[in-house]
Amino acid sequence: MDIVAKAWCRGNDSNSGDANPATHRTMKAVRPTLLIGGDAVHYLWLLNDPLTEEVLRGEKPRPH
């Protein structure tokens, strides 16, 4: 978003042209992928040790 920031620094805060972030976004190519033979995608997250009571209960952590 450097182009947008430059436009804002020049005083263009009209949210049009270069000052509009949507102007510079690009669409991402997404396509389905068939996993053959029982293949699977696994996601792993590092967790604090020991686990907090909130995590054990499946609650969202509260902001500090």
N, C-alpha and C positions, 0 to 999 in steps of 0.2 A: 504494500500500500504506500510505497514511497511517492508515487505520482500524486496520490490524493493528499499526502502530507505536504508536498511541495506547493500544491494548489492552495491549501489552507494557509501556508506560510506567506504566500503572495497576497493574501487577503480575500481570496475567492472562497467564500463560505456559502455560496448559493446552492450547493448540493446539485449542481448540474455540470455536465462535461467532466473535466478531470477531477473536480471536487466531489464527485459522486462515487463512492466505493463500488456501487453495483456496476458501474461502467467497466470496471477492470476485473471483475470476477469471470472465471471461466467455468464451463460445465465440465464435470468429471465423467469420464467414461466408466460406466458400471455395467457388468454383464454377469449373468448367472454362471456358475461353474458346477458341473456335475462331478461329484466325487465317486469314483468307481470302486467296487470291491470292499465296501464297508469303511473306506477311508473317512477320516473325520478331522475337523479343525478343533484344536484345543487352545483355550486362552488361559494363561497363567498370570496371576497377580501375586506380588510379594505382600505378605501380611505381617503386621507387627507381631512380635512374640514377646510377651504373651498377648493373646487376643483380648481385646476389651470386651466388657459386658455387652456394649452396643453391637459389636460385630457378632458375638455369639447369639444374640437375640435377633439379628438380621435387621437392626434399625439403622437409619441414616445417622451418621455422626452429627452432633450439634456443633455449630460454630463456637469458637472459644472467645 
